[in-house]
Amino acid sequence: MYNSKGNLEEYSRYYRTKKEAVEWYNSQGKWLEKLLNRKLILIDTDINLFTNVPRTLFNR
């Protein structure tokens, strides 16, 4: 969610799967949107920025 200064704020506690994040949104996110009068967005952070490092190193 973006705050009034335009900075991105994290509210989902870094769930490991999209399903967990959507469940959190359905149980708490909708309430938070109404409370703060803002729209939550889901950001997929499963992007490997280390292109020279095998992805399997991160899944241990």
Helices and strands as residue ranges (DSSP letters): H 18-24, I 25-29, H 30-36, G 55-58
